[in-house]
Amino acid sequence: MIQYGLIGNPLTHSFSAEYFNKKFRNEGIDAAYRLYPLNSLQELHELITQVPGLRGLNVTIPFKQSILDFLGTVSPEAEAIGAVNTLLINRSNQGFTLSGFNTDAPAFAVEIEDFAVNCRPQALILGTGGAAAAAAYVLRKMNFRLLRVTRNAPDHGNGLISYAELTGAIMNETGLIVNATPAGMFPTVNQKPEIPAHLVNESHFIYDMIYNPEETLLMQEGRKRGARVCNGLGMLYRQAELAWDIWQHQAKK
C-alpha cells in the first residue's frame, strides 16, 4: 500500500492522519497516512528504508528548518523561506532522494488575505521557527512591517525583539499578531505567548496557527478585548491539499 505521513515531535495534537485518511476513503484512494514521531532526524533514513510504501511526508516542529540538511533538492520558495514542511520521496534502484517544498506559505497567504482585511500594516510574528519563517516571507510580500518576537532576543538584528520589549507604542502601531509558536497547543492548552494582553484591543487581528484546541487561550483573551481572532485549521487544510498536489503531480514527472 502507498503510504504518507507526518514526522515531528510531539504529534499528539495533529489532525493530519484523520484528515488524509478520510480523504482517501471518500475518494477511493488505496493509501494510508500515519504519524511518525521522531526523536531526531537521524532516524529519518531508517524510517523511509523500513517503510518502502512511503511516497511523501509532512514535516512539523521541530524539524522544518533542520530538515534542509537532509534533502537532495529544495523548491525555490522553500529555499527562500529556509523551511520545509512537505517531502517528496523519490525512490529508485539505488535507494531514494528527498525533495523539499513549503506549503505553509501559500496556505497562510490565502488565510491572511481573507482574514486581515483593513488591518494596519505592522505585524508581530511570535516565534522564530519554520512556521514563523513562512509567515514572515508572506507578510513581507504583502508589504507588512515586521517585528519577530521571541522569549530571548540576544541581538536586535532582523527586527527581533523579546516579549518584554512589547511596549504600548508598539502594540498601538500593530495590526496583525501571528502566533507561530506551540504555546497553547494540545495538550498544554493552559499556556499562551507572553504578549501584554492588556494592550490588545478591537484594532488587533490575532491569527493563531494552532488548530488544536479550536480556540486557544491567546484567542480567548483577544476576543474578550474586542480583537478579531482566527485559528490555523483553515491553513492546515489548505497546506494539506497543496502537499497532496505535490505528491501526485511531482511523482508523475
TAMOUR-V149069 format. One record per residue. N is the residue number from 0. NEAR is the number of other C-alpha atoms within 12 Angstrom. Layout:
BEGIN
[[N	NEAR] [N	NEAR]]
END
This chain:
BEGIN
[[0	13] [1	21] [2	29] [3	38] [4	44] [5	41] [6	38] [7	32] [8	22] [9	24] [10	28] [11	22] [12	27] [13	36] [14	28] [15	37] [16	29] [17	20] [18	26] [19	34] [20	24] [21	18] [22	21] [23	20] [24	15] [25	12] [26	11] [27	12] [28	17] [29	18] [30	25] [31	28] [32	34] [33	29] [34	31] [35	32] [36	27] [37	24] [38	17] [39	21] [40	28] [41	15] [42	18] [43	32] [44	22] [45	17] [46	27] [47	30] [48	19] [49	12] [50	22] [51	21] [52	23] [53	34] [54	39] [55	43] [56	46] [57	47] [58	44] [59	41] [60	36] [61	27] [62	33] [63	40] [64	34] [65	23] [66	39] [67	30] [68	21] [69	25] [70	29] [71	18] [72	22] [73	28] [74	26] [75	15] [76	23] [77	33] [78	27] [79	21] [80	35] [81	33] [82	41] [83	47] [84	49] [85	44] [86	47] [87	39] [88	39] [89	28] [90	20] [91	12] [92	7] [93	8] [94	15] [95	24] [96	24] [97	33] [98	34] [99	40] [100	44] [101	45] [102	41] [103	44] [104	41] [105	34] [106	30] [107	41] [108	27] [109	25] [110	31] [111	34] [112	20] [113	17] [114	27] [115	31] [116	17] [117	16] [118	27] [119	23] [120	26] [121	31] [122	38] [123	44] [124	45] [125	43] [126	36] [127	36] [128	30] [129	39] [130	45] [131	41] [132	39] [133	39] [134	47] [135	44] [136	31] [137	34] [138	34] [139	22] [140	18] [141	22] [142	15] [143	26] [144	27] [145	34] [146	39] [147	39] [148	39] [149	31] [150	21] [151	18] [152	21] [153	13] [154	13] [155	15] [156	12] [157	16] [158	23] [159	27] [160	28] [161	28] [162	25] [163	18] [164	23] [165	30] [166	19] [167	17] [168	12] [169	26] [170	29] [171	24] [172	26] [173	31] [174	34] [175	45] [176	55] [177	48] [178	43] [179	39] [180	37] [181	40] [182	30] [183	30] [184	34] [185	24] [186	19] [187	18] [188	23] [189	19] [190	21] [191	28] [192	36] [193	26] [194	36] [195	25] [196	28] [197	21] [198	24] [199	35] [200	27] [201	23] [202	28] [203	38] [204	38] [205	45] [206	44] [207	48] [208	45] [209	39] [210	33] [211	28] [212	30] [213	24] [214	28] [215	35] [216	33] [217	44] [218	41] [219	28] [220	29] [221	33] [222	25] [223	18] [224	22] [225	20] [226	28] [227	31] [228	38] [229	35] [230	35] [231	38] [232	26] [233	29] [234	33] [235	35] [236	30] [237	25] [238	36] [239	39] [240	24] [241	27] [242	38] [243	32] [244	20] [245	29] [246	32] [247	19] [248	13] [249	22] [250	19] [251	11] [252	8]]
END
